[in-house]
Amino acid sequence: MRARDLMTRDPITLPPDTPLPLVARILAERGISGAPVVDADGRLLGMVTESDLIRRLAAPEDAPRSWLVEFFTPAGRQAARYARTHGQTARDVMTTGLVTATEDTPIGVIAQALEERGIRRVPVVRDGRLVGVVARADLIRALMAPEGSLAEDAPDERIRRQLGEAMRGQPWVDAFFIYPEVTDGVVSFRGYCRNDEVKRALRVLAETIPGVKGVEVMVEKPPLPVATG
């Protein structure tokens, strides 16, 4: 079994300029502990996790570090720490230098990385672009599921896969910032879109997929970058 067999396709992603309050809301509402940060072309930039947000929240309570420690700490490390503990956007606090996998990476290799690095998820990339995520929950699901029950031709998964392919084929879709979900044949769009015409087109696009029983478009306007200085 390889990453492509278990990974979550079209995972929830964040634009780098997403304000941290909105990041926290997305993680809480979606019941996830972290999300990849990608640029407009889908290139993986980093990962924002609950730990990153907690670190930022706890920054005002940090005890002052001794002058001796600061003296022997390289300026670059001090600057990076300041940005991560005082930043305002996903770009500022995200973790970089991530462990990643390809679609052909064996699941055993991913499981070992999760265990040894103490992380919860591994992004799956193709030519630098995010194509999925394998999380601890995916591995547990694979262990518990009866043989053959993870087949990708399950109705909802088939609809979601076809819908994701259709979305990536349309230049008007912000495919990395609109998240489709399918439950019992009903498609729900969440995330961000630019205007009402895009909302209408998303509904029409979903209705072209065989098996779709209904469409809900629950998207918001894209977050504005936080002003600085």
WOGI-V614532 format. One line per field, one symbol per residue. ss: DSSP state (A for helix, B for strand, O for the rest). A space follows every 50 residues. Layout:
ss = ???
//
This chain:
ss = OBAAAAOBBOOOBBOOOOBAAAAAAAAAAAOOOBBBBBOOOOBBBBBBBA AAAAAAAAAAAOOOOOAAAAAAOOAAAAAAAAAAAAOOBAAAAOBOOOOB BOOOOBAAAAAAAAAAAOOOBBBBBBOOBBBBBBBAAAAAAAAAOOOOOO OOOOAAAAAAAAAAAAAAOOOOOOOOOBBBBBBOOBBBBBBBOOOAAAAA AAAAAAAOOOOOOBBBBBBBOOOOOOOOO
//
